[in-house]
Amino acid sequence: MASDIEFVDYVTEQCAEAGHITYRKMFGEYAIYCNGIVVALVCDNRVFVKPTAEGNRYIGEVVEAPPYPGAKNSFLIEEHLDDREWFSGLIGITEKELLKNPKPRKRSKSIKAGEK
């Protein structure tokens, strides 16, 4: 089941205090960006925030689940989504930690002309 755009709009409004919040539709679901960094996914009208150590401390008792089959676990946000200040705080913390600790990009192996 794909997420409703109305729910995505609600999620982005709830974390608007964290910074410049945007979203992008991806494979029928949505990626949430804070200041250009992917911080969360909305899948099946549920919010999954990228896991970070600071985010874990902020949340306290974390509920983790994969946003889609085969994905790594993320923080599943249900109870606190209606608390705009709390949710904006989590998104801001997540964005800052992801900026400090970017994951290295895997380089694709290119094959030069004539090589096998």
QUIVENZI-V254274 format. One record per residue. N is the residue number from 1. RES is the residue in one small letter. PHI is phi in degrees with one decimal (NA if undefined). OMEGA is omega as a letter, one per 30 degrees, with the letter a starting at -180 (none if undefined). D_CENTER is the distance of its C-alpha to the mean C-alpha in Angstrom with 2 decimals. Layout:
n & res & phi & omega & d_center
N & RES & PHI & OMEGA & D_CENTER
N & RES & PHI & OMEGA & D_CENTER
This chain:
n & res & phi & omega & d_center
1 & m & NA & l & 18.56
2 & a & -78.9 & l & 16.38
3 & s & -77.9 & l & 14.49
4 & d & -81.5 & l & 16.70
5 & i & -61.3 & l & 16.19
6 & e & -63.2 & l & 17.62
7 & f & -67.9 & l & 14.89
8 & v & -61.5 & l & 12.19
9 & d & -59.8 & l & 14.58
10 & y & -60.9 & a & 14.92
11 & v & -60.8 & a & 11.28
12 & t & -67.7 & l & 11.35
13 & e & -67.0 & a & 14.77
14 & q & -67.6 & a & 13.86
15 & c & -113.1 & a & 11.70
16 & a & -61.0 & a & 14.06
17 & e & -73.8 & a & 15.79
18 & a & -76.9 & a & 13.09
19 & g & 153.2 & l & 14.02
20 & h & -80.0 & a & 14.03
21 & i & -101.0 & l & 11.34
22 & t & -137.2 & l & 11.32
23 & y & -142.9 & l & 10.00
24 & r & -142.5 & l & 11.31
25 & k & -75.2 & a & 12.71
26 & m & -140.7 & l & 12.39
27 & f & 55.7 & l & 14.77
28 & g & 85.4 & l & 15.26
29 & e & -121.8 & a & 11.69
30 & y & -135.9 & l & 9.12
31 & a & -101.3 & l & 6.27
32 & i & -103.8 & a & 5.63
33 & y & -111.8 & l & 7.16
34 & c & -121.6 & a & 8.95
35 & n & 52.9 & l & 12.25
36 & g & 85.8 & a & 11.42
37 & i & -107.7 & l & 8.60
38 & v & -69.1 & a & 5.28
39 & v & -115.1 & a & 3.19
40 & a & -158.0 & l & 1.23
41 & l & -124.8 & l & 4.32
42 & v & -114.2 & a & 7.71
43 & c & -131.8 & a & 10.36
44 & d & 52.6 & l & 13.89
45 & n & 58.0 & l & 13.30
46 & r & -129.5 & a & 11.18
47 & v & -105.3 & l & 7.88
48 & f & -121.3 & a & 5.88
49 & v & -96.2 & l & 4.21
50 & k & -58.4 & a & 4.73
51 & p & -75.0 & l & 8.46
52 & t & -140.4 & l & 10.77
53 & a & -63.8 & l & 14.43
54 & e & -65.9 & l & 14.48
55 & g & -62.5 & l & 11.72
56 & n & -61.5 & l & 13.87
57 & r & -63.5 & a & 16.92
58 & y & -64.7 & a & 15.67
59 & i & -71.7 & a & 14.86
60 & g & 89.7 & l & 18.03
61 & e & -86.3 & a & 18.34
62 & v & -86.9 & l & 15.06
63 & v & -108.5 & a & 14.59
64 & e & -115.5 & l & 12.81
65 & a & -161.8 & l & 12.67
66 & p & -78.9 & l & 11.64
67 & p & -68.0 & l & 9.72
68 & y & -154.5 & a & 12.70
69 & p & -56.3 & l & 15.98
70 & g & 90.0 & a & 16.14
71 & a & -83.9 & l & 12.51
72 & k & -72.5 & l & 12.01
73 & n & -64.8 & l & 11.26
74 & s & -128.2 & l & 8.13
75 & f & -76.5 & l & 8.90
76 & l & -87.4 & a & 10.10
77 & i & -104.9 & l & 10.71
78 & e & -125.9 & a & 13.98
79 & e & -62.9 & a & 16.78
80 & h & -91.2 & a & 15.45
81 & l & -61.7 & a & 13.59
82 & d & -78.4 & l & 16.99
83 & d & -92.4 & a & 17.41
84 & r & -57.4 & a & 16.27
85 & e & -64.3 & a & 17.31
86 & w & -63.9 & a & 15.63
87 & f & -66.3 & l & 12.19
88 & s & -60.7 & l & 12.57
89 & g & -60.7 & l & 13.70
90 & l & -62.5 & a & 10.75
91 & i & -65.2 & l & 8.38
92 & g & -63.2 & l & 11.35
93 & i & -62.0 & a & 11.88
94 & t & -62.5 & a & 8.55
95 & e & -61.1 & a & 9.14
96 & k & -63.8 & a & 12.73
97 & e & -70.0 & l & 12.48
98 & l & -66.1 & l & 10.49
99 & l & -67.8 & a & 13.25
100 & k & -70.7 & a & 15.90
101 & n & -125.6 & a & 15.06
102 & p & -68.5 & l & 13.98
103 & k & -78.2 & l & 14.25
104 & p & -66.2 & l & 17.47
105 & r & -81.2 & l & 17.55
106 & k & -79.4 & l & 19.93
107 & r & -87.9 & l & 22.92
108 & s & -79.5 & l & 24.39
109 & k & -82.3 & l & 28.05
110 & s & -97.1 & l & 30.13
111 & i & -105.5 & l & 33.55
112 & k & -73.4 & l & 36.29
113 & a & -55.4 & l & 38.86
114 & g & 90.2 & l & 41.46
115 & e & -92.4 & l & 39.46
116 & k & -119.8 & none & 38.56
